[in-house]
Amino acid sequence: MNNDVLAGNWKQFQGKMQEQWGKLTNDDLDVAAGRRDQIVGKLQERYGVALEEAERQVAEFEERYKTLTK
């Protein structure tokens, strides 16, 4: 899933992201606004994980919900 797809379906993904990552606030998601790098950064900040782990989690999320983009 690329940034354009993620941003284009952002409203659908926000709820799913909060289900998966409860520490992400509405403000975090509003600031990220579908930008993958921002989401990765917020995961690092809120959960204290390394860049690689945050990227892995986002990639896993994208794979799980890619059907929402069709």
C-alpha positions as semicolon CSV with decimal commas, in nm:
position;residue;x (nm);y (nm);z (nm)
1;M;0,000;0,000;0,000
2;N;0,148;0,335;-0,090
3;N;0,106;0,671;0,079
4;D;-0,155;0,788;-0,173
5;V;-0,376;0,488;-0,106
6;L;-0,332;0,518;0,269
7;A;-0,409;0,890;0,264
8;G;-0,706;0,843;0,029
9;N;-0,869;0,595;0,265
10;W;-0,752;0,763;0,582
11;K;-1,091;0,789;0,756
12;Q;-1,144;0,414;0,718
13;F;-0,802;0,337;0,861
14;Q;-0,810;0,567;1,163
15;G;-1,049;0,351;1,362
16;K;-0,861;0,034;1,276
17;M;-0,533;0,193;1,384
18;Q;-0,676;0,297;1,718
19;E;-0,804;-0,057;1,771
20;Q;-0,458;-0,197;1,706
21;W;-0,250;0,076;1,868
22;G;-0,455;0,212;2,157
23;K;-0,182;0,454;2,265
24;L;-0,222;0,654;1,943
25;T;-0,445;0,952;2,008
26;N;-0,684;1,124;1,770
27;D;-0,436;1,409;1,760
28;D;-0,155;1,169;1,662
29;L;-0,363;1,034;1,377
30;D;-0,477;1,381;1,269
31;V;-0,115;1,496;1,250
32;A;-0,013;1,183;1,060
33;A;-0,300;1,234;0,813
34;G;-0,222;0,910;0,632
35;R;0,150;0,970;0,589
36;R;0,325;0,643;0,656
37;D;0,645;0,802;0,788
38;Q;0,445;1,001;1,042
39;I;0,259;0,690;1,157
40;V;0,587;0,502;1,197
41;G;0,728;0,794;1,397
42;K;0,426;0,809;1,627
43;L;0,452;0,434;1,692
44;Q;0,817;0,477;1,785
45;E;0,730;0,765;2,015
46;R;0,426;0,609;2,188
47;Y;0,551;0,251;2,215
48;G;0,927;0,303;2,241
49;V;1,006;0,063;1,957
50;A;1,289;0,081;1,706
51;L;1,233;0,215;1,356
52;E;1,249;-0,133;1,203
53;E;0,988;-0,268;1,444
54;A;0,752;0,025;1,384
55;E;0,790;-0,019;1,006
56;R;0,724;-0,393;1,040
57;Q;0,407;-0,329;1,238
58;V;0,279;-0,076;0,986
59;A;0,357;-0,311;0,695
60;E;0,167;-0,589;0,875
61;F;-0,127;-0,353;0,931
62;E;-0,123;-0,250;0,565
63;E;-0,123;-0,613;0,453
64;R;-0,412;-0,700;0,685
65;Y;-0,630;-0,410;0,569
66;K;-0,534;-0,378;0,204
67;T;-0,881;-0,498;0,105
68;L;-1,022;-0,167;0,235
69;T;-0,844;0,008;-0,050
70;K;-1,020;-0,180;-0,329
